[in-house]
Amino acid sequence: MRLADADGLDAVSLRKVAASLEVGPMRLYGYIATKDELLDLMVDAVYGEIRPAGDGWREVLRSLAETTRQAVHRHEWLADLIGGRPQLGPRALARGEAVLAAMDGVDVDIVMPVVEAVDAYVIGAVRREIAERRAERATGMDKRQWQVAFGPYLERTFATGRFPALATVVRDAAHLDADETFRTGLDFLLDGIEARISR
């Protein structure tokens, strides 16, 4: 995980992990058979950092979303792995148990779709945030610098009159930061879930 945190997933291989541990690669093969297995173990370790808590399903789902987002921001490489095949490690299962236990009393037929909807929202949001972070590093331009660079192009494009709704939103809408955007979207989702559960 230290290698991935420092240099991304490309820095992770059984050979590189062995070198960082100052052992031969064959020594690791006694514990881990493939890189995929290593990645699964890394993901499960991060799931240990995701501890949803709260009173009631809504607080637990909010905590799940927020702690998952925080974990991805601490371990940027997780954005490339989260949301793939189901995680069945002990920490992932403990996370799932905590969330599902909080859903006690909710119609069992909708529990998994509810949790999956929250997971899908979080995965999409954090992947976008990490992609923006990576783009800033690659281009050397933060969001404000990017807006300054591309503002004239958008003004010319909007002046054509072909995109009036988009122009209105870009010019007149509140521009929330990443934290506000995440929380607002999560509130929309949780409000919808609450309305459905209340029916």
C-alpha positions as a Markdown table, in Angstrom:
| # | Residue | x | y | z |
|---|---|---|---|---|
| 1 | Met | 0.0 | 0.0 | 0.0 |
| 2 | Arg | 2.9 | 2.4 | 0.7 |
| 3 | Leu | 4.2 | 1.8 | -2.8 |
| 4 | Ala | 0.8 | 2.4 | -4.3 |
| 5 | Asp | 0.2 | 5.5 | -2.1 |
| 6 | Ala | 3.5 | 7.0 | -3.3 |
| 7 | Asp | 3.6 | 6.1 | -7.0 |
| 8 | Gly | 0.2 | 4.5 | -8.0 |
| 9 | Leu | -0.7 | 1.0 | -8.9 |
| 10 | Asp | 2.1 | 0.8 | -11.5 |
| 11 | Ala | 4.5 | 0.8 | -8.6 |
| 12 | Val | 3.0 | -2.4 | -7.3 |
| 13 | Ser | 4.3 | -5.8 | -8.4 |
| 14 | Leu | 5.3 | -8.8 | -6.4 |
| 15 | Arg | 8.9 | -8.1 | -7.4 |
| 16 | Lys | 8.7 | -4.5 | -6.2 |
| 17 | Val | 7.0 | -5.5 | -3.0 |
| 18 | Ala | 9.6 | -8.1 | -2.3 |
| 19 | Ala | 12.4 | -5.6 | -3.0 |
| 20 | Ser | 10.8 | -3.1 | -0.5 |
| 21 | Leu | 10.7 | -5.9 | 2.1 |
| 22 | Glu | 14.2 | -6.9 | 1.3 |
| 23 | Val | 13.3 | -10.5 | 0.4 |
| 24 | Gly | 13.4 | -12.5 | -2.8 |
| 25 | Pro | 10.2 | -12.6 | -4.9 |
| 26 | Met | 9.9 | -16.3 | -4.4 |
| 27 | Arg | 9.5 | -15.8 | -0.7 |
| 28 | Leu | 6.3 | -13.8 | -1.4 |
| 29 | Tyr | 4.9 | -16.5 | -3.6 |
| 30 | Gly | 4.6 | -18.6 | -0.5 |
| 31 | Tyr | 1.9 | -16.1 | 0.7 |
| 32 | Ile | 0.5 | -14.5 | -2.5 |
| 33 | Ala | 0.1 | -16.3 | -5.8 |
| 34 | Thr | -0.7 | -13.4 | -8.1 |
| 35 | Lys | -0.8 | -9.6 | -8.4 |
| 36 | Asp | -4.6 | -9.7 | -8.4 |
| 37 | Glu | -4.5 | -11.5 | -5.0 |
| 38 | Leu | -2.2 | -8.8 | -3.7 |
| 39 | Leu | -4.5 | -6.0 | -5.0 |
| 40 | Asp | -7.5 | -7.8 | -3.3 |
| 41 | Leu | -5.6 | -7.8 | 0.0 |
| 42 | Met | -4.7 | -4.1 | -0.4 |
| 43 | Val | -8.4 | -3.2 | -1.1 |
| 44 | Asp | -9.5 | -5.3 | 1.9 |
| 45 | Ala | -7.0 | -3.5 | 4.1 |
| 46 | Val | -8.5 | -0.2 | 3.1 |
| 47 | Tyr | -12.0 | -1.5 | 3.8 |
| 48 | Gly | -10.8 | -1.7 | 7.4 |
| 49 | Glu | -10.6 | 2.1 | 7.3 |
| 50 | Ile | -14.2 | 2.4 | 6.2 |
| 51 | Arg | -16.2 | 2.1 | 9.3 |
| 52 | Pro | -19.8 | 3.2 | 8.8 |
| 53 | Ala | -21.5 | 4.3 | 12.0 |
| 54 | Gly | -24.5 | 6.1 | 13.2 |
| 55 | Asp | -28.1 | 5.7 | 14.4 |
| 56 | Gly | -30.4 | 4.5 | 11.8 |
| 57 | Trp | -29.9 | 3.6 | 8.2 |
| 58 | Arg | -29.7 | 7.1 | 6.8 |
| 59 | Glu | -26.8 | 8.1 | 9.1 |
| 60 | Val | -25.0 | 4.8 | 8.4 |
| 61 | Leu | -25.4 | 5.2 | 4.7 |
| 62 | Arg | -24.1 | 8.8 | 4.9 |
| 63 | Ser | -21.2 | 7.6 | 7.0 |
| 64 | Leu | -20.5 | 4.8 | 4.5 |
| 65 | Ala | -20.4 | 7.3 | 1.7 |
| 66 | Glu | -18.2 | 9.8 | 3.5 |
| 67 | Thr | -15.7 | 7.3 | 5.0 |
| 68 | Thr | -15.4 | 5.6 | 1.6 |
| 69 | Arg | -14.6 | 8.9 | -0.1 |
| 70 | Gln | -12.1 | 9.8 | 2.6 |
| 71 | Ala | -10.4 | 6.4 | 2.1 |
| 72 | Val | -10.1 | 6.9 | -1.6 |
| 73 | His | -8.6 | 10.4 | -1.1 |
| 74 | Arg | -6.0 | 8.8 | 1.2 |
| 75 | His | -5.3 | 6.0 | -1.2 |
| 76 | Glu | -5.8 | 7.4 | -4.7 |
| 77 | Trp | -5.1 | 4.1 | -6.4 |
| 78 | Leu | -8.3 | 2.7 | -4.8 |
| 79 | Ala | -10.3 | 4.7 | -7.3 |
| 80 | Asp | -9.0 | 2.4 | -10.0 |
| 81 | Leu | -10.1 | -0.8 | -8.1 |
| 82 | Ile | -13.2 | 0.1 | -6.2 |
| 83 | Gly | -16.5 | -1.1 | -7.7 |
| 84 | Gly | -15.0 | -4.1 | -9.5 |
| 85 | Arg | -15.7 | -7.6 | -8.5 |
| 86 | Pro | -17.3 | -8.1 | -5.1 |
| 87 | Gln | -14.8 | -7.8 | -2.2 |
| 88 | Leu | -15.0 | -10.9 | 0.0 |
| 89 | Gly | -12.2 | -10.2 | 2.5 |
| 90 | Pro | -12.9 | -10.1 | 6.2 |
| 91 | Arg | -12.8 | -6.2 | 6.4 |
| 92 | Ala | -15.1 | -5.8 | 3.4 |
| 93 | Leu | -17.5 | -8.4 | 4.9 |
| 94 | Ala | -17.4 | -6.5 | 8.2 |
| 95 | Arg | -18.2 | -3.3 | 6.4 |
| 96 | Gly | -21.1 | -5.0 | 4.6 |
| 97 | Glu | -22.4 | -6.5 | 7.8 |
| 98 | Ala | -22.4 | -3.1 | 9.6 |
| 99 | Val | -24.3 | -1.4 | 6.8 |
| 100 | Leu | -26.9 | -4.2 | 6.4 |
| 101 | Ala | -27.5 | -4.4 | 10.1 |
| 102 | Ala | -28.3 | -0.7 | 10.1 |
| 103 | Met | -30.9 | -1.5 | 7.4 |
| 104 | Asp | -32.8 | -3.8 | 9.8 |
| 105 | Gly | -36.5 | -3.1 | 9.4 |
| 106 | Val | -36.2 | -2.0 | 5.8 |
| 107 | Asp | -37.9 | -4.3 | 3.2 |
| 108 | Val | -35.2 | -7.0 | 2.6 |
| 109 | Asp | -35.9 | -6.9 | -1.2 |
| 110 | Ile | -34.7 | -3.3 | -1.5 |
| 111 | Val | -31.8 | -3.4 | 1.0 |
| 112 | Met | -29.1 | -4.4 | -1.6 |
| 113 | Pro | -30.4 | -2.0 | -4.3 |
| 114 | Val | -30.2 | 0.8 | -1.7 |
| 115 | Val | -26.7 | 0.0 | -0.6 |
| 116 | Glu | -25.6 | -0.5 | -4.3 |
| 117 | Ala | -27.1 | 2.9 | -5.2 |
| 118 | Val | -25.1 | 4.6 | -2.5 |
| 119 | Asp | -21.9 | 2.7 | -3.5 |
| 120 | Ala | -22.5 | 3.6 | -7.2 |
| 121 | Tyr | -22.9 | 7.3 | -6.3 |
| 122 | Val | -19.7 | 7.3 | -4.2 |
| 123 | Ile | -17.7 | 5.4 | -6.8 |
| 124 | Gly | -18.7 | 7.8 | -9.6 |
| 125 | Ala | -18.1 | 10.8 | -7.5 |
| 126 | Val | -14.6 | 9.8 | -6.2 |
| 127 | Arg | -13.5 | 8.6 | -9.6 |
| 128 | Arg | -14.4 | 12.0 | -11.0 |
| 129 | Glu | -12.6 | 13.8 | -8.2 |
| 130 | Ile | -9.5 | 11.6 | -8.6 |
| 131 | Ala | -9.5 | 12.1 | -12.4 |
| 132 | Glu | -9.6 | 15.9 | -11.8 |
| 133 | Arg | -6.7 | 15.6 | -9.3 |
| 134 | Arg | -4.7 | 13.6 | -11.8 |
| 135 | Ala | -5.5 | 16.0 | -14.6 |
| 136 | Glu | -4.3 | 18.9 | -12.5 |
| 137 | Arg | -1.0 | 17.1 | -11.9 |
| 138 | Ala | -0.6 | 16.2 | -15.5 |
| 139 | Thr | -1.4 | 19.7 | -16.9 |
| 140 | Gly | 0.0 | 21.7 | -14.0 |
| 141 | Met | -3.3 | 23.7 | -14.1 |
| 142 | Asp | -5.7 | 23.8 | -11.1 |
| 143 | Lys | -9.4 | 24.3 | -11.7 |
| 144 | Arg | -9.2 | 28.1 | -11.7 |
| 145 | Gln | -6.3 | 28.1 | -14.1 |
| 146 | Trp | -8.2 | 25.7 | -16.4 |
| 147 | Gln | -11.3 | 28.0 | -16.3 |
| 148 | Val | -9.2 | 31.0 | -17.2 |
| 149 | Ala | -7.5 | 29.1 | -20.1 |
| 150 | Phe | -10.8 | 27.8 | -21.6 |
| 151 | Gly | -13.1 | 30.6 | -20.6 |
| 152 | Pro | -12.7 | 32.5 | -23.9 |
| 153 | Tyr | -13.5 | 29.4 | -25.9 |
| 154 | Leu | -16.7 | 28.8 | -23.9 |
| 155 | Glu | -17.7 | 32.5 | -24.2 |
| 156 | Arg | -17.4 | 32.2 | -28.0 |
| 157 | Thr | -19.3 | 29.0 | -28.1 |
| 158 | Phe | -22.1 | 30.3 | -25.9 |
| 159 | Ala | -22.3 | 33.5 | -28.0 |
| 160 | Thr | -23.5 | 31.3 | -30.9 |
| 161 | Gly | -26.8 | 30.7 | -29.0 |
| 162 | Arg | -26.6 | 27.0 | -29.6 |
| 163 | Phe | -26.3 | 26.1 | -25.9 |
| 164 | Pro | -28.6 | 28.5 | -23.9 |
| 165 | Ala | -29.3 | 26.1 | -21.0 |
| 166 | Leu | -25.6 | 25.3 | -20.5 |
| 167 | Ala | -24.6 | 28.9 | -20.8 |
| 168 | Thr | -27.2 | 29.8 | -18.1 |
| 169 | Val | -25.9 | 27.2 | -15.7 |
| 170 | Val | -22.2 | 28.0 | -16.3 |
| 171 | Arg | -22.8 | 31.8 | -15.9 |
| 172 | Asp | -25.5 | 31.9 | -13.2 |
| 173 | Ala | -25.5 | 28.8 | -11.1 |
| 174 | Ala | -23.7 | 28.4 | -7.8 |
| 175 | His | -20.4 | 26.7 | -8.3 |
| 176 | Leu | -19.9 | 24.3 | -5.4 |
| 177 | Asp | -16.6 | 22.9 | -4.3 |
| 178 | Ala | -16.0 | 19.2 | -4.3 |
| 179 | Asp | -17.1 | 18.7 | -0.7 |
| 180 | Glu | -20.3 | 20.6 | -1.2 |
| 181 | Thr | -21.0 | 18.9 | -4.5 |
| 182 | Phe | -20.6 | 15.5 | -2.9 |
| 183 | Arg | -22.8 | 16.3 | 0.1 |
| 184 | Thr | -25.5 | 17.8 | -2.0 |
| 185 | Gly | -25.6 | 14.8 | -4.4 |
| 186 | Leu | -25.6 | 12.4 | -1.5 |
| 187 | Asp | -28.5 | 14.3 | 0.1 |
| 188 | Phe | -30.5 | 14.0 | -3.1 |
| 189 | Leu | -29.9 | 10.3 | -3.2 |
| 190 | Leu | -30.7 | 9.7 | 0.5 |
| 191 | Asp | -33.9 | 11.8 | 0.2 |
| 192 | Gly | -35.0 | 9.7 | -2.7 |
| 193 | Ile | -34.2 | 6.5 | -0.8 |
| 194 | Glu | -36.1 | 7.8 | 2.2 |
| 195 | Ala | -39.1 | 8.6 | 0.1 |
| 196 | Arg | -39.1 | 5.1 | -1.4 |
| 197 | Ile | -38.7 | 3.4 | 2.0 |
| 198 | Ser | -41.6 | 5.5 | 3.4 |
| 199 | Arg | -44.1 | 4.4 | 0.8 |
